[in-house]
């Protein structure tokens, strides 16, 4: 219960402080690049990105935020708030995430998964 309360508090603080979509978008892009560089692409399916590292992770749009969960959709780590929609597509290991903000504006994130040696 303590972890739930702390998570809820941090989420509330983040929402309160995030009024500039440009800053939010830059943080999101940096976080996604840092997380994906160690992972392998599994698939893009039903508008979710599945990757594997130590375990399978799923990224996608739910409700009004873009979130990270485990491979089965359990857990909850919001990464980007106040979205109207998001679409994830993949072509030859190039993943494209297009988000539309509630306040208006569209952004695209591109990430190319390279083969890991070793």
ROTIBA-5312 format. One record per residue (C-alpha): chain; x, y, z. Coordinates in steps of 0.05 Angstrom, whole numbers. Layout:
% ROTIBA-5312
<'A',<X,Y,Z>>
...
END
This chain:
% ROTIBA-5312
<'A',<0,0,0>>
<'A',<58,46,14>>
<'A',<86,35,-57>>
<'A',<17,47,-87>>
<'A',<9,112,-47>>
<'A',<79,135,-66>>
<'A',<66,118,-140>>
<'A',<0,156,-138>>
<'A',<34,216,-106>>
<'A',<91,217,-157>>
<'A',<41,210,-214>>
<'A',<0,268,-187>>
<'A',<62,311,-179>>
<'A',<85,295,-249>>
<'A',<18,313,-279>>
<'A',<16,378,-239>>
<'A',<86,398,-262>>
<'A',<78,377,-335>>
<'A',<45,432,-372>>
<'A',<93,439,-430>>
<'A',<86,384,-482>>
<'A',<154,401,-513>>
<'A',<191,385,-449>>
<'A',<149,323,-437>>
<'A',<163,299,-508>>
<'A',<238,309,-501>>
<'A',<239,270,-436>>
<'A',<197,215,-467>>
<'A',<244,209,-527>>
<'A',<307,206,-484>>
<'A',<275,154,-439>>
<'A',<252,111,-497>>
<'A',<320,113,-531>>
<'A',<356,95,-467>>
<'A',<309,37,-453>>
<'A',<306,9,-524>>
<'A',<381,10,-537>>
<'A',<390,-51,-493>>
<'A',<329,-89,-519>>
<'A',<311,-132,-579>>
<'A',<248,-121,-619>>
<'A',<198,-178,-611>>
<'A',<139,-149,-649>>
<'A',<89,-93,-659>>
<'A',<19,-120,-650>>
<'A',<-49,-90,-634>>
<'A',<-16,-21,-628>>
<'A',<34,-45,-576>>
<'A',<110,-50,-580>>
<'A',<139,-114,-549>>
<'A',<213,-117,-534>>
<'A',<258,-165,-495>>
<'A',<317,-152,-451>>
<'A',<319,-183,-382>>
<'A',<244,-195,-391>>
<'A',<190,-179,-442>>
<'A',<165,-107,-438>>
<'A',<104,-77,-473>>
<'A',<96,-3,-491>>
<'A',<31,28,-515>>
<'A',<-26,78,-509>>
<'A',<-80,65,-457>>
<'A',<-131,114,-429>>
<'A',<-98,181,-440>>
<'A',<-25,162,-430>>
<'A',<31,123,-462>>
<'A',<55,69,-414>>
<'A',<104,14,-402>>
<'A',<80,-53,-374>>
<'A',<106,-125,-372>>
<'A',<93,-169,-432>>
<'A',<24,-188,-408>>
<'A',<2,-117,-395>>
<'A',<11,-121,-319>>
<'A',<44,-66,-280>>
<'A',<38,7,-296>>
<'A',<92,58,-312>>
<'A',<64,119,-348>>
<'A',<114,153,-393>>
<'A',<75,208,-428>>
<'A',<9,240,-405>>
<'A',<-49,279,-435>>
<'A',<-52,243,-502>>
<'A',<-111,239,-548>>
<'A',<-83,180,-586>>
<'A',<-20,142,-604>>
<'A',<-4,94,-661>>
<'A',<55,46,-664>>
<'A',<79,15,-729>>
<'A',<140,-24,-751>>
<'A',<173,-35,-819>>
<'A',<238,-74,-825>>
<'A',<257,-62,-751>>
<'A',<242,13,-756>>
<'A',<190,29,-703>>
<'A',<148,92,-710>>
<'A',<107,119,-652>>
<'A',<60,176,-670>>
<'A',<25,212,-613>>
<'A',<-30,265,-614>>
<'A',<-34,310,-553>>
<'A',<-100,331,-521>>
<'A',<-77,404,-524>>
<'A',<-63,395,-598>>
<'A',<-2,376,-638>>
<'A',<27,312,-665>>
<'A',<97,283,-653>>
<'A',<134,224,-682>>
<'A',<187,181,-649>>
<'A',<229,135,-694>>
<'A',<275,80,-670>>
<'A',<315,30,-712>>
<'A',<331,-35,-676>>
<'A',<400,-58,-696>>
<'A',<426,-129,-691>>
<'A',<466,-140,-628>>
<'A',<534,-174,-634>>
<'A',<555,-222,-579>>
END
